[in-house]
Amino acid sequence: MDDNFQPATVAEHLLFLLGEHGVEHLFLNPGTDSAPLQEAMKTLPAAGITIPRVHASTFEAVSLAAAHAFYQATGRPQCVVVHVDAGTQNLGAMMHDAFRDRAGVIILAGKTPYGEDSESRGGRSGYIQWLQDMPDQPGIVRSYAKLVLEITRPEMLDRALGRAVQIATSYPAGPVYLTVSRDVLMDRPERRASRTSGYAIPAPPALGADRVAEVVALIAAASRPLLITSRTGRTESGFEAVTRLAELAGLTVTRGVDTGPVSIPTLHPMHLRSPAAATAALREADLVLIVECDVPFIPRSVQPNSAATVVHIDGDPLKVTMPLWAFPVDIALQADGPTALGQLGDAIAELRATSPETARRFDDRVESAGAGEPLGAPQLLEDDGIGAVDVLLALNEVLRSDDIVVEEAVTNSGLVYQDVVRTKAGTIAGAFAPGLGWALGGAIGVKLAHPERRVVAICGDGSFLFSVPSSALMMAAEMRTPFLTVILNNDGYRASRLPVYELFPEGASAASGDAVGTSFSSAPNFAALALACHAHGERVEQRSQLTSALRRCLEVVESGTAAVLDVGVRQR
């Protein structure tokens, strides 16, 4: 910390402290409450004081998705500044995503000033500040934040920010929501309140030795063990732990029905990618390990074998924020997934060394898996039409092993995980949560985290629109974060159409091939929209043209310009 720095305002002190805590990027949606911060963003760099890099944001939800993705890629929290209650509401479903996906993000919201007389620095000066004075502004996000805190005095600022970073990044990570009024930002800070050390991040929880021994014994005794995980592979250590344990113990691996990062190489023989294979394995398994997976299966469709032992390992095995999470579990263990699977892998390695017979049995399980599941076949539609699988197979032709795929394909998400070949940790990113509209902002965050790598977002036409593409593509141009968006365009909300067919298979909707409110007849020209936002845009409808279009778009991205490839896919 610069001992010679004396901030003139709380706003200056706040930016200084964020920099000291390692926050690299600040996404700013300014309003009447942020003026002291905006001034400090000019004065501090001019004085040689390092502050986070400020990005002008054109929509709050895009900013939060970007900060979420940056944390997902790096484990380092970033800051999103929003305007009082209205800006908070514009965070929308991205707040839900950050909470469910355990993304450490700091959200700083303005609050209506308290003072209103002429002597009050930063007090109320416009009619809007009475209209913005809501009785419970934090209530908008209270269910989705690990910490909600108002900064009311200059002398609490260092502790508030220290706690924000500490809580946001401690396992399981999650967003924090801070508020501060303009008159407090204008206050003169207390010099003594500048502590940035001593906010230790607790180590992720591990399994006790007795619990490791218990689970290893179950794995050794099992004939058909199954590992279900959807988050463990996010980190390199988790990816390695899953792959190693699968190979050492002959565990088959599936991600259940969750979306999530690749936890084992796509074509690994122990990886069950198709729903049919995963369902059959769950029915036959005599041991089911559920690790860092919110929804391992859909109970109305499939249940574990009644004789199977179900072990659940998670940072929150009770899922207290999901009131009716009641999957059958015989042994619940609270631990970090990568840590726990690493421990189990070490113990299995020791067991193999001391018991050749057990090692041979484990190896037999791996050998019996054969070559694993093949990729999907081209759909070969009439008139050279394009199916969703065709797009994914074409992507395999152009993607590099270290390219990062941002996935929000909704009803085609399962196909992405089955047929887009990924072999490295962190090469599929996504919100892995309910709120749609994450993909484009997420791609910006991934590109900020890994500027040297190519980023390709795969989304549906509905989720593309939810991503506020005009804002996201403009921000990508402003921030020099080019990426390719591939739209699987089926002309509507297929995710909302399929449940109607499911519940009424003989109904009028299924017979007509459509459901009310799910088809677009006047959708935007997405390629033209891209061009209007300083990006390259193309539309392709023939499979024979697909791979060349992908190559052209990636060349544009490598030259420094974002690109949008709108692919007309034929899906009911």
Secondary structure, 3 states (H helix, E strand, C coil): CCCCCCCCCHHHHHHHHHHHCCCCEEEECCCCCCHHHHHHHHHHHHCCCCCCEEEECCCHHHHHHHHHHHHHHHCCCEEEEECHHHHHHHHCHHHHHHHHCCCCEEEEEEECCCCCCCCCCCCCCCCHHHHCCCCCHHHHCHHHCCEEEEECCHHHHHHHHHHHHHHHHCCCCCCEEEEEEHHHHCCCCCCCCCCCCCCCCCCCCCCCHHHHHHHHHHHHHCCCEEEEECCHHHCHHHHHHHHHHHHHHCCEEECCCCCCCCCCCCCCCCECCCHHHHHHHHHHCCEEEEECCCCCCCCCCCCCCCCCEEEEEECCCCCCCCCCCCCCCCEEEECCHHHHHHHHHHHHHHHHHHCHHHHHHHHHHHHHCCCCCCCCCCCCCHHHCECHHHHHHHHHHHCCCCCEEEEECHHHHHHHHHHCCCCCCCCEECCCCCCCCCHHHHHHHHHHHCCCCCEEEEEEHHHHHHCCHHHHHHHHHHHCCCCEEEEEECCECHHHHHHHHHHCCCCHHHHHCCCCCCECCCCCCHHHHHHHCCCEEEEECCHHHHHHHHHHHHHHHHCCCCEEEEEEECCC
